């Protein structure tokens, strides 16, 4: 059912071995407690990613709650899941801003990507998921996820890390130690703990050591003659100046209660092309999450897979239409369900309401937005690298065979095109660059080469034609499922 839940047993914590199904609930106080766990689980990434993308974290938190309610209604309460801020767009947003795009351009590109994701969900609902797996086999999906993450390396190196390299290094070290040494719930909020650590460290250094001299994006803008200028560009650049690591002036002036600032989207073709590759990552992510929930609940959720993907796309459209961040189903909250064995959608409605209330506190948003650049430098090293390695995880889990050049060559070319941020200038105002170019390269390259594959499988190898490498031939005979062969 959509709204309305049966009380599970006497409403108390279920005995070992029992589960609380999506259409059931515990007593409302216990349901509120589970909902609070879901808020904590999603909170770190849901407000860190907007900060990294230069969007309003308050609005992101609030719209994540709204999008979650929309998602639960569309799937009819059959898929318990929370929609937090998506990391899949971080690379595209960095590229859009590097090309001079503002927040309106960013949210316009994300909105179009959300519409495409919604349309894909509708398609899957009517024709089934097999067609999507044929178009986006694991070798392609993994490559796109990898290049989205690794394309962000220059952002760390040129924007965040130089602002305060020692705080960045300390924050990075703390995040790594937390990820390795902590267990259970605490391990799931490693990024949040690292952000708090770096924030406090920066504040202490301001008090003990004093201010730091570094470049802050968009501040202390000077032209070639050293005179102040208004708009950042080729002849007006941010220059180094002495400043505190933590600036609480905006926090002090912010009110405790108020509506987040909204803005409308602006649509530019070049920005949209940069954002569209994230749709491939979101299809894979949503499919994996629905399969995980299905395995935990024992329900066959394939009939609602299309609706779940469409709901995620519509959630992104709704959020970005008012200036918010893109959304996606969260593995963090699936982890909470796995630990508690409580799959009640009532807890997700509670979490959504709490998130909406958090979003109505501007002072909290100003505190998050004041996160020092050095802290973001340390966090993003881990964060961006983890996004990239999720692509490798897709390859490993699907046993993609990179001894086959049909898999190897397009992926190799695409990753270099994306990491190097290579630009193909189609026309004067229509460039294909970085993520967009890499995605097209791997998608077309794989399908064209696969169509040209010789039936005998005796094609030329990468090292030497028709020769064998250690461990087997360079190109194997025809397999059952191209792109998912065992190596």
TAKA-V422294 format. One record per residue. N is the residue number from 1. RES is the residue in one letter. SS is DSSP state (h for helix, s for strand, l for the rest). PSI is psi in degrees with one decimal (999 if undefined). OMEGA is omega in whole degrees, -180 to 180 (NA if undefined). Layout:
<<N:RES:SS:PSI:OMEGA> <N:RES:SS:PSI:OMEGA>>
This chain:
<<1:X:l:160.7:-176> <2:X:l:-56.2:178> <3:X:l:133.3:-175> <4:X:l:121.3:-174> <5:X:l:146.3:175> <6:X:s:143.1:177> <7:X:s:127.2:-180> <8:X:l:114.7:180> <9:X:l:-127.5:178> <10:X:l:9.8:178> <11:X:l:-1.6:179> <12:X:l:175.1:179> <13:X:l:128.3:-176> <14:X:l:149.0:178> <15:X:l:162.5:177> <16:X:l:136.2:179> <17:X:l:-21.8:179> <18:X:l:153.9:179> <19:X:l:154.4:173> <20:X:s:115.1:-174> <21:X:l:164.7:-178> <22:X:l:-33.1:-178> <23:X:l:13.6:177> <24:X:s:169.8:175> <25:X:s:160.6:169> <26:X:l:-172.7:175> <27:X:l:154.4:-175> <28:X:h:-39.2:175> <29:X:h:-41.3:178> <30:X:h:-38.1:177> <31:X:h:-39.3:177> <32:X:h:-37.1:178> <33:X:h:-42.4:177> <34:X:h:-39.6:177> <35:X:h:-38.1:178> <36:X:h:-37.2:176> <37:X:h:-40.1:179> <38:X:h:-36.5:178> <39:X:h:-47.4:-180> <40:X:h:-40.4:-178> <41:X:h:-39.5:-176> <42:X:h:-16.4:-165> <43:X:h:-46.0:-175> <44:X:h:-57.1:-178> <45:X:h:-33.2:-176> <46:X:h:-27.8:176> <47:X:h:-16.9:176> <48:X:h:-45.6:-176> <49:X:h:-41.1:175> <50:X:h:-38.7:178> <51:X:h:-44.9:179> <52:X:h:-36.2:-179> <53:X:h:-2.1:179> <54:X:l:24.0:179> <55:X:l:166.7:-175> <56:X:l:114.4:-179> <57:X:h:-34.1:178> <58:X:h:-46.4:180> <59:X:h:-37.2:179> <60:X:h:-44.4:179> <61:X:h:-47.6:-178> <62:X:h:-45.9:-177> <63:X:h:-22.1:174> <64:X:h:-37.3:176> <65:X:h:-44.0:179> <66:X:h:-45.1:-179> <67:X:h:-35.7:178> <68:X:h:-43.6:177> <69:X:h:-44.5:178> <70:X:h:-43.5:180> <71:X:h:-49.1:-178> <72:X:h:-35.9:178> <73:X:h:-42.1:-177> <74:X:h:-39.3:-179> <75:X:l:5.0:177> <76:X:l:27.4:179> <77:X:l:11.5:-177> <78:X:l:-22.0:-179> <79:X:l:96.5:177> <80:X:l:117.8:-178> <81:X:l:152.7:177> <82:X:l:138.5:179> <83:X:s:101.6:176> <84:X:s:-174.3:-179> <85:X:s:131.9:-179> <86:X:l:137.8:175> <87:X:l:-10.9:-173> <88:X:l:-20.1:-178> <89:X:l:-2.7:-174> <90:X:h:-43.5:-180> <91:X:h:-43.1:179> <92:X:h:-41.8:-180> <93:X:h:-42.7:178> <94:X:h:-41.3:179> <95:X:h:-39.4:179> <96:X:h:-44.2:-180> <97:X:h:-35.2:178> <98:X:h:-28.4:179> <99:X:l:5.9:177> <100:X:l:5.4:180> <101:X:l:147.7:177> <102:X:l:-172.8:-176> <103:X:h:-33.3:178> <104:X:h:-40.1:177> <105:X:h:-40.0:179> <106:X:h:-51.0:-176> <107:X:h:-28.0:175> <108:X:h:-43.1:179> <109:X:h:-41.4:179> <110:X:h:-39.3:180> <111:X:h:-44.3:180> <112:X:h:-41.4:177> <113:X:h:-37.5:176> <114:X:h:-39.5:177> <115:X:h:-41.6:179> <116:X:h:-43.4:178> <117:X:h:-41.8:177> <118:X:h:-42.2:179> <119:X:h:-39.2:177> <120:X:h:-40.5:178> <121:X:h:-42.4:177> <122:X:h:-41.9:178> <123:X:h:-46.4:179> <124:X:h:-39.2:-179> <125:X:h:-36.8:-175> <126:X:h:-31.7:-176> <127:X:h:-9.1:-179> <128:X:l:162.4:-174> <129:X:l:-12.8:-176> <130:X:h:-36.8:-178> <131:X:h:-35.8:179> <132:X:h:-40.0:180> <133:X:h:-28.9:177> <134:X:h:-37.8:-180> <135:X:h:-40.8:-178> <136:X:l:74.5:177> <137:X:l:166.4:-176> <138:X:h:-34.7:-179> <139:X:h:-37.5:179> <140:X:h:-47.3:-179> <141:X:h:-45.7:179> <142:X:h:-39.9:179> <143:X:h:-42.9:-179> <144:X:h:-43.9:178> <145:X:h:-41.4:-180> <146:X:h:-46.3:-177> <147:X:h:-26.5:175> <148:X:h:-42.0:-180> <149:X:h:-48.1:-174> <150:X:h:-21.5:175> <151:X:l:-18.0:-176> <152:X:l:-6.9:-178> <153:X:h:-43.3:179> <154:X:h:-27.8:178> <155:X:h:-43.9:177> <156:X:h:-47.4:-173> <157:X:h:-32.6:-173> <158:X:h:-19.7:-176> <159:X:h:-59.1:-171> <160:X:h:-52.8:-174> <161:X:h:-44.9:-177> <162:X:h:-16.5:-179> <163:X:h:-33.4:177> <164:X:l:85.8:-171> <165:X:h:-33.6:-176> <166:X:h:-38.2:174> <167:X:h:-39.4:178> <168:X:h:-44.5:-180> <169:X:h:-42.7:180> <170:X:h:-41.2:179> <171:X:h:-41.9:177> <172:X:h:-47.5:-179> <173:X:h:-41.5:180> <174:X:h:-42.6:180> <175:X:h:-42.0:180> <176:X:h:-44.4:180> <177:X:h:-41.7:179> <178:X:h:-43.2:-178> <179:X:h:-33.1:-176> <180:X:h:-39.5:-170> <181:X:h:-28.9:-177> <182:X:l:160.0:-179> <183:X:l:161.3:173> <184:X:h:-134.8:-175> <185:X:h:-43.1:-177> <186:X:h:-34.1:178> <187:X:h:-27.8:-178> <188:X:h:-18.3:-179> <189:X:l:33.4:-179> <190:X:h:-45.5:-178> <191:X:h:-41.0:178> <192:X:h:-43.4:179> <193:X:h:-40.1:179> <194:X:h:-38.0:178> <195:X:h:-44.9:179> <196:X:h:-43.3:179> <197:X:h:-49.6:-179> <198:X:h:-37.3:179> <199:X:h:-49.6:-179> <200:X:h:-41.6:179> <201:X:h:-42.9:179> <202:X:h:-42.0:179> <203:X:h:-42.7:179> <204:X:h:-42.4:180> <205:X:h:-35.9:176> <206:X:h:-40.8:-178> <207:X:h:-36.0:-173> <208:X:h:-45.9:-174> <209:X:l:-33.4:-177> <210:X:l:-172.8:-175> <211:X:l:168.6:180> <212:X:s:151.3:177> <213:X:s:116.6:-180> <214:X:s:175.5:-180> <215:X:l:129.8:173> <216:X:l:128.0:-178> <217:X:l:130.1:176> <218:X:l:1.8:-178> <219:X:l:154.0:-178> <220:X:l:54.5:-178> <221:X:s:128.1:180> <222:X:s:148.4:176> <223:X:l:-172.3:-175> <224:X:l:-26.5:-179> <225:X:l:4.0:179> <226:X:l:11.7:180> <227:X:l:146.7:179> <228:X:s:142.1:177> <229:X:l:165.9:-168> <230:X:l:-42.4:-172> <231:X:l:125.8:-180> <232:X:l:133.7:-178> <233:X:s:-166.8:-178> <234:X:l:-32.1:-177> <235:X:l:15.1:179> <236:X:s:102.9:-171> <237:X:s:153.9:175> <238:X:s:135.5:-179> <239:X:l:160.5:-176> <240:X:l:144.1:174> <241:X:s:160.3:-180> <242:X:s:132.4:-179> <243:X:s:158.6:174> <244:X:l:150.2:177> <245:X:l:-38.7:-180> <246:X:l:124.6:180> <247:X:l:110.1:-177> <248:X:l:9.7:-176> <249:X:h:-41.2:180> <250:X:h:-29.3:178> <251:X:h:-42.7:-179> <252:X:h:-35.0:-178> <253:X:h:-13.5:-178> <254:X:l:146.2:179> <255:X:l:162.5:-180> <256:X:l:-30.2:-178> <257:X:l:133.5:179> <258:X:l:165.8:-179> <259:X:l:137.2:178> <260:X:l:155.0:178> <261:X:l:133.4:-178> <262:X:l:156.3:171> <263:X:l:152.9:179> <264:X:l:158.9:180> <265:X:l:156.2:175> <266:X:l:132.0:-171> <267:X:l:118.8:176> <268:X:l:131.3:-174> <269:X:h:-43.9:-177> <270:X:h:-38.1:179> <271:X:h:-39.6:180> <272:X:h:-41.5:180> <273:X:h:-31.7:178> <274:X:h:-31.4:-176> <275:X:h:-26.4:-173> <276:X:h:-36.2:179> <277:X:h:-26.5:180> <278:X:h:-23.8:179> <279:X:h:-39.4:180> <280:X:h:-44.7:179> <281:X:h:-39.4:-178> <282:X:h:-35.5:176> <283:X:h:-47.4:180> <284:X:h:-41.7:-178> <285:X:h:-48.1:-179> <286:X:h:-41.9:179> <287:X:h:-45.1:179> <288:X:h:-40.6:-179> <289:X:h:-41.5:178> <290:X:h:-40.9:178> <291:X:h:-38.3:180> <292:X:h:-44.2:178> <293:X:h:-39.6:179> <294:X:h:-42.6:-180> <295:X:h:-35.9:-178> <296:X:h:-41.8:-176> <297:X:h:-20.9:-176> <298:X:l:7.1:179> <299:X:l:146.0:174> <300:X:l:105.7:-176> <301:X:l:5.6:178> <302:X:h:-38.5:180> <303:X:h:-21.4:-180> <304:X:h:7.6:179> <305:X:h:-46.2:180> <306:X:h:-41.3:179> <307:X:h:-36.8:180> <308:X:h:-43.9:179> <309:X:h:-41.6:178> <310:X:h:-39.0:180> <311:X:h:-38.9:176> <312:X:h:-43.8:178> <313:X:h:-42.5:179> <314:X:h:-33.8:176> <315:X:h:-41.2:177> <316:X:h:-40.9:178> <317:X:h:-46.3:-179> <318:X:h:-45.1:-178> <319:X:h:-47.0:-176> <320:X:h:-20.3:180> <321:X:h:-20.4:178> <322:X:l:8.4:178> <323:X:l:9.8:-179> <324:X:l:-178.9:-177> <325:X:l:157.4:177> <326:X:l:156.2:-177> <327:X:s:160.9:174> <328:X:s:159.2:176> <329:X:s:144.1:-171> <330:X:l:125.5:176> <331:X:h:-29.9:179> <332:X:h:-41.4:-179> <333:X:h:-29.5:173> <334:X:h:-35.6:176> <335:X:h:-38.7:176> <336:X:h:-42.5:179> <337:X:h:-40.2:180> <338:X:h:-36.2:-178> <339:X:h:-37.5:-175> <340:X:h:-21.6:-174> <341:X:l:28.8:177> <342:X:s:109.5:-174> <343:X:l:16.9:-177> <344:X:l:127.8:176> <345:X:h:-16.5:177> <346:X:h:-39.1:179> <347:X:h:-32.2:179> <348:X:h:-34.1:174> <349:X:h:-39.9:176> <350:X:h:-47.0:180> <351:X:h:-39.7:-180> <352:X:h:-42.5:180> <353:X:h:-42.1:178> <354:X:h:-42.0:180> <355:X:h:-40.5:178> <356:X:h:-41.2:179> <357:X:h:-39.9:177> <358:X:h:-39.5:-178> <359:X:h:-16.7:-179> <360:X:l:17.7:178> <361:X:l:91.6:-178> <362:X:h:-31.2:-179> <363:X:h:-38.9:177> <364:X:h:-44.1:179> <365:X:h:-39.2:179> <366:X:h:-35.7:178> <367:X:h:-41.8:178> <368:X:h:-42.9:-178> <369:X:h:-19.2:-180> <370:X:l:7.3:179> <371:X:l:125.0:-178> <372:X:l:148.0:-180> <373:X:h:-36.4:179> <374:X:h:-37.6:178> <375:X:h:-46.1:178> <376:X:h:-32.0:177> <377:X:h:-45.7:179> <378:X:h:-40.4:-178> <379:X:h:-43.6:-174> <380:X:h:-25.3:174> <381:X:h:-47.6:179> <382:X:h:-46.1:-173> <383:X:h:-50.0:-178> <384:X:h:-38.7:178> <385:X:h:-39.2:179> <386:X:h:-37.8:177> <387:X:h:-46.2:-180> <388:X:h:-41.6:-177> <389:X:h:-16.7:173> <390:X:h:-31.3:176> <391:X:h:-43.5:177> <392:X:h:-34.7:178> <393:X:h:-40.1:177> <394:X:h:-42.6:179> <395:X:h:-46.1:-176> <396:X:h:-46.9:-177> <397:X:h:-29.1:179> <398:X:l:5.1:176> <399:X:l:50.8:179> <400:X:l:133.9:-175> <401:X:l:102.3:179> <402:X:l:5.3:167> <403:X:l:-16.5:178> <404:X:l:116.9:-178> <405:X:h:-20.9:175> <406:X:h:-32.0:174> <407:X:h:-43.5:-170> <408:X:h:-49.3:-170> <409:X:h:-50.4:180> <410:X:h:-37.7:180> <411:X:h:-45.8:180> <412:X:h:-45.3:-180> <413:X:h:-43.2:-176> <414:X:h:-41.5:-178> <415:X:h:-41.0:179> <416:X:h:-41.1:177> <417:X:h:-39.9:-177> <418:X:h:-47.5:-178> <419:X:h:-40.3:179> <420:X:l:-3.8:-179> <421:X:l:41.9:-179> <422:X:l:141.1:-179> <423:X:s:131.6:172> <424:X:s:109.0:-175> <425:X:s:97.7:-179> <426:X:s:-52.3:172> <427:X:s:-178.9:-178> <428:X:l:-33.5:-178> <429:X:l:19.0:-179> <430:X:s:82.6:178> <431:X:s:146.5:168> <432:X:s:125.8:-169> <433:X:s:145.8:169> <434:X:h:-114.4:-175> <435:X:h:-46.3:-178> <436:X:h:-45.6:-180> <437:X:h:-42.1:179> <438:X:h:-40.0:179> <439:X:h:-45.5:179> <440:X:h:-39.8:-179> <441:X:h:-46.2:-177> <442:X:h:-35.7:-178> <443:X:h:-51.2:179> <444:X:h:-42.1:-178> <445:X:h:-47.0:-178> <446:X:h:-49.8:-175> <447:X:h:-37.7:179> <448:X:h:-47.4:-180> <449:X:h:-36.6:179> <450:X:h:-36.2:177> <451:X:h:-29.8:-179> <452:X:h:-3.7:-177> <453:X:l:132.4:179> <454:X:l:132.8:-178> <455:X:l:-31.3:-178> <456:X:l:-16.9:-178> <457:X:l:17.6:-175> <458:X:l:32.3:-178> <459:X:l:171.5:-179> <460:X:l:146.3:179> <461:X:l:179.1:-180> <462:X:l:-41.8:-178> <463:X:l:-50.8:178> <464:X:l:133.4:-177> <465:X:l:134.1:174> <466:X:l:10.8:178> <467:X:l:167.2:178> <468:X:s:144.6:173> <469:X:s:172.0:174> <470:X:l:127.3:179> <471:X:l:-2.6:177> <472:X:s:175.4:-178> <473:X:s:153.3:179> <474:X:l:-44.4:177> <475:X:l:125.7:-177> <476:X:l:160.4:173> <477:X:l:167.7:-176> <478:X:l:132.3:179> <479:X:l:176.2:-178> <480:X:l:-38.9:-175> <481:X:l:98.4:-179> <482:X:l:137.6:177> <483:X:l:-13.1:-179> <484:X:l:24.6:-176> <485:X:l:154.7:175> <486:X:l:137.2:-180> <487:X:l:999:NA>>
